[in-house]
Amino acid sequence: MISDDLDLRQLTADLKRMLGPGEPVGYLRGKSLMRDVLVSMKGFSELEAEELIDTLEIRGFLRFLGDPTERSVADAHWDISPHS
């Protein structure tokens, strides 16, 4: 369960800083990479991190720039914006 005290803007900024340039790429690979970063760098469980990534995507902090249903654009990048 995600704490109401968690600052999603700050978490997004931290996530963006922790990822390398040009990362993440691909819809599922990108979500997995972001989840793994939250687990290893922030100490969240895998379930908590997965829920956080979904929440950040729903609230507009994370946006996939391609279409995960179309193979030709499934390897697009993610936009990570702490200012949403």
Phi and psi restraints in degrees (range 20) as a CNS / XPLOR table:
assign (resid 1 and name C) (resid 2 and name N)
       (resid 2 and name CA) (resid 2 and name C) 1.0 -87.0 20.0 2
assign (resid 2 and name N) (resid 2 and name CA)
       (resid 2 and name C) (resid 3 and name N) 1.0 127.2 20.0 2
assign (resid 2 and name C) (resid 3 and name N)
       (resid 3 and name CA) (resid 3 and name C) 1.0 -68.3 20.0 2
assign (resid 3 and name N) (resid 3 and name CA)
       (resid 3 and name C) (resid 4 and name N) 1.0 141.0 20.0 2
assign (resid 3 and name C) (resid 4 and name N)
       (resid 4 and name CA) (resid 4 and name C) 1.0 -67.8 20.0 2
assign (resid 4 and name N) (resid 4 and name CA)
       (resid 4 and name C) (resid 5 and name N) 1.0 -19.6 20.0 2
assign (resid 4 and name C) (resid 5 and name N)
       (resid 5 and name CA) (resid 5 and name C) 1.0 -81.1 20.0 2
assign (resid 5 and name N) (resid 5 and name CA)
       (resid 5 and name C) (resid 6 and name N) 1.0 -10.0 20.0 2
assign (resid 5 and name C) (resid 6 and name N)
       (resid 6 and name CA) (resid 6 and name C) 1.0 -71.6 20.0 2
assign (resid 6 and name N) (resid 6 and name CA)
       (resid 6 and name C) (resid 7 and name N) 1.0 126.1 20.0 2
assign (resid 6 and name C) (resid 7 and name N)
       (resid 7 and name CA) (resid 7 and name C) 1.0 -84.9 20.0 2
assign (resid 7 and name N) (resid 7 and name CA)
       (resid 7 and name C) (resid 8 and name N) 1.0 102.1 20.0 2
assign (resid 7 and name C) (resid 8 and name N)
       (resid 8 and name CA) (resid 8 and name C) 1.0 -66.6 20.0 2
assign (resid 8 and name N) (resid 8 and name CA)
       (resid 8 and name C) (resid 9 and name N) 1.0 -33.6 20.0 2
assign (resid 8 and name C) (resid 9 and name N)
       (resid 9 and name CA) (resid 9 and name C) 1.0 -63.3 20.0 2
assign (resid 9 and name N) (resid 9 and name CA)
       (resid 9 and name C) (resid 10 and name N) 1.0 -45.4 20.0 2
assign (resid 9 and name C) (resid 10 and name N)
       (resid 10 and name CA) (resid 10 and name C) 1.0 -67.1 20.0 2
assign (resid 10 and name N) (resid 10 and name CA)
       (resid 10 and name C) (resid 11 and name N) 1.0 -40.3 20.0 2
assign (resid 10 and name C) (resid 11 and name N)
       (resid 11 and name CA) (resid 11 and name C) 1.0 -61.1 20.0 2
assign (resid 11 and name N) (resid 11 and name CA)
       (resid 11 and name C) (resid 12 and name N) 1.0 -40.8 20.0 2
assign (resid 11 and name C) (resid 12 and name N)
       (resid 12 and name CA) (resid 12 and name C) 1.0 -64.8 20.0 2
assign (resid 12 and name N) (resid 12 and name CA)
       (resid 12 and name C) (resid 13 and name N) 1.0 -43.3 20.0 2
assign (resid 12 and name C) (resid 13 and name N)
       (resid 13 and name CA) (resid 13 and name C) 1.0 -62.4 20.0 2
assign (resid 13 and name N) (resid 13 and name CA)
       (resid 13 and name C) (resid 14 and name N) 1.0 -41.9 20.0 2
assign (resid 13 and name C) (resid 14 and name N)
       (resid 14 and name CA) (resid 14 and name C) 1.0 -63.5 20.0 2
assign (resid 14 and name N) (resid 14 and name CA)
       (resid 14 and name C) (resid 15 and name N) 1.0 -43.6 20.0 2
assign (resid 14 and name C) (resid 15 and name N)
       (resid 15 and name CA) (resid 15 and name C) 1.0 -61.2 20.0 2
assign (resid 15 and name N) (resid 15 and name CA)
       (resid 15 and name C) (resid 16 and name N) 1.0 -45.2 20.0 2
assign (resid 15 and name C) (resid 16 and name N)
       (resid 16 and name CA) (resid 16 and name C) 1.0 -61.1 20.0 2
assign (resid 16 and name N) (resid 16 and name CA)
       (resid 16 and name C) (resid 17 and name N) 1.0 -42.0 20.0 2
assign (resid 16 and name C) (resid 17 and name N)
       (resid 17 and name CA) (resid 17 and name C) 1.0 -67.9 20.0 2
assign (resid 17 and name N) (resid 17 and name CA)
       (resid 17 and name C) (resid 18 and name N) 1.0 -34.9 20.0 2
assign (resid 17 and name C) (resid 18 and name N)
       (resid 18 and name CA) (resid 18 and name C) 1.0 -76.9 20.0 2
assign (resid 18 and name N) (resid 18 and name CA)
       (resid 18 and name C) (resid 19 and name N) 1.0 -21.6 20.0 2
assign (resid 18 and name C) (resid 19 and name N)
       (resid 19 and name CA) (resid 19 and name C) 1.0 -85.6 20.0 2
assign (resid 19 and name N) (resid 19 and name CA)
       (resid 19 and name C) (resid 20 and name N) 1.0 150.0 20.0 2
assign (resid 19 and name C) (resid 20 and name N)
       (resid 20 and name CA) (resid 20 and name C) 1.0 -73.9 20.0 2
assign (resid 20 and name N) (resid 20 and name CA)
       (resid 20 and name C) (resid 21 and name N) 1.0 165.7 20.0 2
assign (resid 20 and name C) (resid 21 and name N)
       (resid 21 and name CA) (resid 21 and name C) 1.0 -58.1 20.0 2
assign (resid 21 and name N) (resid 21 and name CA)
       (resid 21 and name C) (resid 22 and name N) 1.0 135.6 20.0 2
assign (resid 21 and name C) (resid 22 and name N)
       (resid 22 and name CA) (resid 22 and name C) 1.0 81.2 20.0 2
assign (resid 22 and name N) (resid 22 and name CA)
       (resid 22 and name C) (resid 23 and name N) 1.0 -2.1 20.0 2
assign (resid 22 and name C) (resid 23 and name N)
       (resid 23 and name CA) (resid 23 and name C) 1.0 -99.5 20.0 2
assign (resid 23 and name N) (resid 23 and name CA)
       (resid 23 and name C) (resid 24 and name N) 1.0 154.0 20.0 2
assign (resid 23 and name C) (resid 24 and name N)
       (resid 24 and name CA) (resid 24 and name C) 1.0 -90.0 20.0 2
assign (resid 24 and name N) (resid 24 and name CA)
       (resid 24 and name C) (resid 25 and name N) 1.0 159.6 20.0 2
assign (resid 24 and name C) (resid 25 and name N)
       (resid 25 and name CA) (resid 25 and name C) 1.0 -124.0 20.0 2
assign (resid 25 and name N) (resid 25 and name CA)
       (resid 25 and name C) (resid 26 and name N) 1.0 140.6 20.0 2
assign (resid 25 and name C) (resid 26 and name N)
       (resid 26 and name CA) (resid 26 and name C) 1.0 85.4 20.0 2
assign (resid 26 and name N) (resid 26 and name CA)
       (resid 26 and name C) (resid 27 and name N) 1.0 143.0 20.0 2
assign (resid 26 and name C) (resid 27 and name N)
       (resid 27 and name CA) (resid 27 and name C) 1.0 -64.7 20.0 2
assign (resid 27 and name N) (resid 27 and name CA)
       (resid 27 and name C) (resid 28 and name N) 1.0 -63.1 20.0 2
assign (resid 27 and name C) (resid 28 and name N)
       (resid 28 and name CA) (resid 28 and name C) 1.0 -72.2 20.0 2
assign (resid 28 and name N) (resid 28 and name CA)
       (resid 28 and name C) (resid 29 and name N) 1.0 -40.6 20.0 2
assign (resid 28 and name C) (resid 29 and name N)
       (resid 29 and name CA) (resid 29 and name C) 1.0 -62.0 20.0 2
assign (resid 29 and name N) (resid 29 and name CA)
       (resid 29 and name C) (resid 30 and name N) 1.0 -39.9 20.0 2
assign (resid 29 and name C) (resid 30 and name N)
       (resid 30 and name CA) (resid 30 and name C) 1.0 -65.5 20.0 2
assign (resid 30 and name N) (resid 30 and name CA)
       (resid 30 and name C) (resid 31 and name N) 1.0 -44.2 20.0 2
assign (resid 30 and name C) (resid 31 and name N)
       (resid 31 and name CA) (resid 31 and name C) 1.0 -62.5 20.0 2
assign (resid 31 and name N) (resid 31 and name CA)
       (resid 31 and name C) (resid 32 and name N) 1.0 -41.6 20.0 2
assign (resid 31 and name C) (resid 32 and name N)
       (resid 32 and name CA) (resid 32 and name C) 1.0 -64.3 20.0 2
assign (resid 32 and name N) (resid 32 and name CA)
       (resid 32 and name C) (resid 33 and name N) 1.0 -43.0 20.0 2
assign (resid 32 and name C) (resid 33 and name N)
       (resid 33 and name CA) (resid 33 and name C) 1.0 -62.5 20.0 2
assign (resid 33 and name N) (resid 33 and name CA)
       (resid 33 and name C) (resid 34 and name N) 1.0 -45.6 20.0 2
assign (resid 33 and name C) (resid 34 and name N)
       (resid 34 and name CA) (resid 34 and name C) 1.0 -64.0 20.0 2
assign (resid 34 and name N) (resid 34 and name CA)
       (resid 34 and name C) (resid 35 and name N) 1.0 -40.1 20.0 2
assign (resid 34 and name C) (resid 35 and name N)
       (resid 35 and name CA) (resid 35 and name C) 1.0 -60.6 20.0 2
assign (resid 35 and name N) (resid 35 and name CA)
       (resid 35 and name C) (resid 36 and name N) 1.0 -47.4 20.0 2
assign (resid 35 and name C) (resid 36 and name N)
       (resid 36 and name CA) (resid 36 and name C) 1.0 -62.6 20.0 2
assign (resid 36 and name N) (resid 36 and name CA)
       (resid 36 and name C) (resid 37 and name N) 1.0 -35.9 20.0 2
assign (resid 36 and name C) (resid 37 and name N)
       (resid 37 and name CA) (resid 37 and name C) 1.0 -64.6 20.0 2
assign (resid 37 and name N) (resid 37 and name CA)
       (resid 37 and name C) (resid 38 and name N) 1.0 -43.8 20.0 2
assign (resid 37 and name C) (resid 38 and name N)
       (resid 38 and name CA) (resid 38 and name C) 1.0 -64.1 20.0 2
assign (resid 38 and name N) (resid 38 and name CA)
       (resid 38 and name C) (resid 39 and name N) 1.0 -36.1 20.0 2
assign (resid 38 and name C) (resid 39 and name N)
       (resid 39 and name CA) (resid 39 and name C) 1.0 -67.5 20.0 2
assign (resid 39 and name N) (resid 39 and name CA)
       (resid 39 and name C) (resid 40 and name N) 1.0 -50.4 20.0 2
assign (resid 39 and name C) (resid 40 and name N)
       (resid 40 and name CA) (resid 40 and name C) 1.0 -77.5 20.0 2
assign (resid 40 and name N) (resid 40 and name CA)
       (resid 40 and name C) (resid 41 and name N) 1.0 -35.2 20.0 2
assign (resid 40 and name C) (resid 41 and name N)
       (resid 41 and name CA) (resid 41 and name C) 1.0 -95.2 20.0 2
assign (resid 41 and name N) (resid 41 and name CA)
       (resid 41 and name C) (resid 42 and name N) 1.0 -26.4 20.0 2
assign (resid 41 and name C) (resid 42 and name N)
       (resid 42 and name CA) (resid 42 and name C) 1.0 -114.2 20.0 2
assign (resid 42 and name N) (resid 42 and name CA)
       (resid 42 and name C) (resid 43 and name N) 1.0 -8.5 20.0 2
assign (resid 42 and name C) (resid 43 and name N)
       (resid 43 and name CA) (resid 43 and name C) 1.0 80.0 20.0 2
assign (resid 43 and name N) (resid 43 and name CA)
       (resid 43 and name C) (resid 44 and name N) 1.0 15.6 20.0 2
assign (resid 43 and name C) (resid 44 and name N)
       (resid 44 and name CA) (resid 44 and name C) 1.0 -75.6 20.0 2
assign (resid 44 and name N) (resid 44 and name CA)
       (resid 44 and name C) (resid 45 and name N) 1.0 154.5 20.0 2
assign (resid 44 and name C) (resid 45 and name N)
       (resid 45 and name CA) (resid 45 and name C) 1.0 -72.1 20.0 2
assign (resid 45 and name N) (resid 45 and name CA)
       (resid 45 and name C) (resid 46 and name N) 1.0 165.2 20.0 2
assign (resid 45 and name C) (resid 46 and name N)
       (resid 46 and name CA) (resid 46 and name C) 1.0 -61.3 20.0 2
assign (resid 46 and name N) (resid 46 and name CA)
       (resid 46 and name C) (resid 47 and name N) 1.0 -39.9 20.0 2
assign (resid 46 and name C) (resid 47 and name N)
       (resid 47 and name CA) (resid 47 and name C) 1.0 -65.2 20.0 2
assign (resid 47 and name N) (resid 47 and name CA)
       (resid 47 and name C) (resid 48 and name N) 1.0 -45.3 20.0 2
assign (resid 47 and name C) (resid 48 and name N)
       (resid 48 and name CA) (resid 48 and name C) 1.0 -60.4 20.0 2
assign (resid 48 and name N) (resid 48 and name CA)
       (resid 48 and name C) (resid 49 and name N) 1.0 -44.6 20.0 2
assign (resid 48 and name C) (resid 49 and name N)
       (resid 49 and name CA) (resid 49 and name C) 1.0 -64.3 20.0 2
assign (resid 49 and name N) (resid 49 and name CA)
       (resid 49 and name C) (resid 50 and name N) 1.0 -40.9 20.0 2
assign (resid 49 and name C) (resid 50 and name N)
       (resid 50 and name CA) (resid 50 and name C) 1.0 -61.8 20.0 2
assign (resid 50 and name N) (resid 50 and name CA)
       (resid 50 and name C) (resid 51 and name N) 1.0 -44.5 20.0 2
assign (resid 50 and name C) (resid 51 and name N)
       (resid 51 and name CA) (resid 51 and name C) 1.0 -63.8 20.0 2
assign (resid 51 and name N) (resid 51 and name CA)
       (resid 51 and name C) (resid 52 and name N) 1.0 -39.0 20.0 2
assign (resid 51 and name C) (resid 52 and name N)
       (resid 52 and name CA) (resid 52 and name C) 1.0 -65.0 20.0 2
assign (resid 52 and name N) (resid 52 and name CA)
       (resid 52 and name C) (resid 53 and name N) 1.0 -43.7 20.0 2
assign (resid 52 and name C) (resid 53 and name N)
       (resid 53 and name CA) (resid 53 and name C) 1.0 -61.4 20.0 2
assign (resid 53 and name N) (resid 53 and name CA)
       (resid 53 and name C) (resid 54 and name N) 1.0 -44.4 20.0 2
assign (resid 53 and name C) (resid 54 and name N)
       (resid 54 and name CA) (resid 54 and name C) 1.0 -61.2 20.0 2
assign (resid 54 and name N) (resid 54 and name CA)
       (resid 54 and name C) (resid 55 and name N) 1.0 -43.0 20.0 2
assign (resid 54 and name C) (resid 55 and name N)
       (resid 55 and name CA) (resid 55 and name C) 1.0 -63.8 20.0 2
assign (resid 55 and name N) (resid 55 and name CA)
       (resid 55 and name C) (resid 56 and name N) 1.0 -44.2 20.0 2
assign (resid 55 and name C) (resid 56 and name N)
       (resid 56 and name CA) (resid 56 and name C) 1.0 -62.7 20.0 2
assign (resid 56 and name N) (resid 56 and name CA)
       (resid 56 and name C) (resid 57 and name N) 1.0 -36.3 20.0 2
assign (resid 56 and name C) (resid 57 and name N)
       (resid 57 and name CA) (resid 57 and name C) 1.0 -68.6 20.0 2
assign (resid 57 and name N) (resid 57 and name CA)
       (resid 57 and name C) (resid 58 and name N) 1.0 -45.5 20.0 2
assign (resid 57 and name C) (resid 58 and name N)
       (resid 58 and name CA) (resid 58 and name C) 1.0 -62.4 20.0 2
assign (resid 58 and name N) (resid 58 and name CA)
       (resid 58 and name C) (resid 59 and name N) 1.0 -38.3 20.0 2
assign (resid 58 and name C) (resid 59 and name N)
       (resid 59 and name CA) (resid 59 and name C) 1.0 -85.2 20.0 2
assign (resid 59 and name N) (resid 59 and name CA)
       (resid 59 and name C) (resid 60 and name N) 1.0 0.3 20.0 2
assign (resid 59 and name C) (resid 60 and name N)
       (resid 60 and name CA) (resid 60 and name C) 1.0 89.0 20.0 2
assign (resid 60 and name N) (resid 60 and name CA)
       (resid 60 and name C) (resid 61 and name N) 1.0 6.5 20.0 2
assign (resid 60 and name C) (resid 61 and name N)
       (resid 61 and name CA) (resid 61 and name C) 1.0 -75.8 20.0 2
assign (resid 61 and name N) (resid 61 and name CA)
       (resid 61 and name C) (resid 62 and name N) 1.0 -29.7 20.0 2
assign (resid 61 and name C) (resid 62 and name N)
       (resid 62 and name CA) (resid 62 and name C) 1.0 -120.4 20.0 2
assign (resid 62 and name N) (resid 62 and name CA)
       (resid 62 and name C) (resid 63 and name N) 1.0 134.8 20.0 2
assign (resid 62 and name C) (resid 63 and name N)
       (resid 63 and name CA) (resid 63 and name C) 1.0 -142.0 20.0 2
assign (resid 63 and name N) (resid 63 and name CA)
       (resid 63 and name C) (resid 64 and name N) 1.0 124.6 20.0 2
assign (resid 63 and name C) (resid 64 and name N)
       (resid 64 and name CA) (resid 64 and name C) 1.0 -79.5 20.0 2
assign (resid 64 and name N) (resid 64 and name CA)
       (resid 64 and name C) (resid 65 and name N) 1.0 129.9 20.0 2
assign (resid 64 and name C) (resid 65 and name N)
       (resid 65 and name CA) (resid 65 and name C) 1.0 -89.0 20.0 2
assign (resid 65 and name N) (resid 65 and name CA)
       (resid 65 and name C) (resid 66 and name N) 1.0 2.3 20.0 2
assign (resid 65 and name C) (resid 66 and name N)
       (resid 66 and name CA) (resid 66 and name C) 1.0 -119.3 20.0 2
assign (resid 66 and name N) (resid 66 and name CA)
       (resid 66 and name C) (resid 67 and name N) 1.0 -160.6 20.0 2
assign (resid 66 and name C) (resid 67 and name N)
       (resid 67 and name CA) (resid 67 and name C) 1.0 -124.2 20.0 2
assign (resid 67 and name N) (resid 67 and name CA)
       (resid 67 and name C) (resid 68 and name N) 1.0 109.6 20.0 2
assign (resid 67 and name C) (resid 68 and name N)
       (resid 68 and name CA) (resid 68 and name C) 1.0 -65.3 20.0 2
assign (resid 68 and name N) (resid 68 and name CA)
       (resid 68 and name C) (resid 69 and name N) 1.0 -13.7 20.0 2
assign (resid 68 and name C) (resid 69 and name N)
       (resid 69 and name CA) (resid 69 and name C) 1.0 -88.6 20.0 2
assign (resid 69 and name N) (resid 69 and name CA)
       (resid 69 and name C) (resid 70 and name N) 1.0 -11.7 20.0 2
assign (resid 69 and name C) (resid 70 and name N)
       (resid 70 and name CA) (resid 70 and name C) 1.0 -112.7 20.0 2
assign (resid 70 and name N) (resid 70 and name CA)
       (resid 70 and name C) (resid 71 and name N) 1.0 120.9 20.0 2
assign (resid 70 and name C) (resid 71 and name N)
       (resid 71 and name CA) (resid 71 and name C) 1.0 -55.8 20.0 2
assign (resid 71 and name N) (resid 71 and name CA)
       (resid 71 and name C) (resid 72 and name N) 1.0 -36.3 20.0 2
assign (resid 71 and name C) (resid 72 and name N)
       (resid 72 and name CA) (resid 72 and name C) 1.0 -67.5 20.0 2
assign (resid 72 and name N) (resid 72 and name CA)
       (resid 72 and name C) (resid 73 and name N) 1.0 -22.5 20.0 2
assign (resid 72 and name C) (resid 73 and name N)
       (resid 73 and name CA) (resid 73 and name C) 1.0 -123.5 20.0 2
assign (resid 73 and name N) (resid 73 and name CA)
       (resid 73 and name C) (resid 74 and name N) 1.0 14.9 20.0 2
assign (resid 73 and name C) (resid 74 and name N)
       (resid 74 and name CA) (resid 74 and name C) 1.0 -73.4 20.0 2
assign (resid 74 and name N) (resid 74 and name CA)
       (resid 74 and name C) (resid 75 and name N) 1.0 -16.2 20.0 2
assign (resid 74 and name C) (resid 75 and name N)
       (resid 75 and name CA) (resid 75 and name C) 1.0 -100.2 20.0 2
assign (resid 75 and name N) (resid 75 and name CA)
       (resid 75 and name C) (resid 76 and name N) 1.0 27.5 20.0 2
assign (resid 75 and name C) (resid 76 and name N)
       (resid 76 and name CA) (resid 76 and name C) 1.0 -74.7 20.0 2
assign (resid 76 and name N) (resid 76 and name CA)
       (resid 76 and name C) (resid 77 and name N) 1.0 172.1 20.0 2
assign (resid 76 and name C) (resid 77 and name N)
       (resid 77 and name CA) (resid 77 and name C) 1.0 -90.8 20.0 2
assign (resid 77 and name N) (resid 77 and name CA)
       (resid 77 and name C) (resid 78 and name N) 1.0 167.4 20.0 2
assign (resid 77 and name C) (resid 78 and name N)
       (resid 78 and name CA) (resid 78 and name C) 1.0 -103.2 20.0 2
assign (resid 78 and name N) (resid 78 and name CA)
       (resid 78 and name C) (resid 79 and name N) 1.0 142.9 20.0 2
assign (resid 78 and name C) (resid 79 and name N)
       (resid 79 and name CA) (resid 79 and name C) 1.0 -97.1 20.0 2
assign (resid 79 and name N) (resid 79 and name CA)
       (resid 79 and name C) (resid 80 and name N) 1.0 122.6 20.0 2
assign (resid 79 and name C) (resid 80 and name N)
       (resid 80 and name CA) (resid 80 and name C) 1.0 -112.0 20.0 2
assign (resid 80 and name N) (resid 80 and name CA)
       (resid 80 and name C) (resid 81 and name N) 1.0 108.3 20.0 2
assign (resid 80 and name C) (resid 81 and name N)
       (resid 81 and name CA) (resid 81 and name C) 1.0 -125.2 20.0 2
assign (resid 81 and name N) (resid 81 and name CA)
       (resid 81 and name C) (resid 82 and name N) 1.0 104.3 20.0 2
assign (resid 81 and name C) (resid 82 and name N)
       (resid 82 and name CA) (resid 82 and name C) 1.0 -71.0 20.0 2
assign (resid 82 and name N) (resid 82 and name CA)
       (resid 82 and name C) (resid 83 and name N) 1.0 -2.6 20.0 2
assign (resid 82 and name C) (resid 83 and name N)
       (resid 83 and name CA) (resid 83 and name C) 1.0 -102.8 20.0 2
assign (resid 83 and name N) (resid 83 and name CA)
       (resid 83 and name C) (resid 84 and name N) 1.0 15.3 20.0 2
